[in-house]
Amino acid sequence: MKTRQEQMEEEALAYHKKNLEVWDKFEEFAFDRIQKGFKSFSASAIIQRIRWDYTDIGGRGEVLFKIPNAHAAFYARWFMKKYPEHEGFFRTCVQKSAFRPAKAS
């Protein structure tokens, strides 16, 4: 039986595949914090910065990336998996969704 966490990660991965530039910016902003000497940082803050920096300010003020808040935890884990030398840079906890069944489609 699939867990809610697995379902949420599948949703995050589907979003990621459609919006690869979000990952590029996530990496860029994470490495910016690392280079500035931060020992840890918030994945949610990076997601918020992407939202803020990629609003069409000169146009109608439309948000270019509607990133679900729940995706931040997955981006953090993906980053630390890709760059194991930065394991622990994002604080993570056990996801409660790992113990819940997936929602019906």
C-alpha positions, 0 to 999 in steps of 0.5 A: 500500500502506498503511503501519503509521503510516497504520493506527495513525493510523486506529486513533487517529482511531477511538478519538478519535471515540468518546472526544471528552472525551479530546481536550478534556482533552488540549487543556486540559492542554496549554494549562495547561502552555503558560500556565505557561511551558513551552516544550515538554512530553510528550504521553505525560505528558498522556495519563498525567495523563488516565488518572490524573485520570479513574480512578473513584477514588470507585467501584471504581477503574476506569479510565474511559479506556483510552488506548493509549500509541501514540496520544500521538504522534498527539494531539501532532501533531493539537494542533500542526496545530490550533494551528500557533502551538505547533508544536514544543511537543511533540517528535516524531520520524519514526515508524518505522511510516511505513516498515513495511507495515500489519499484516494485519487 
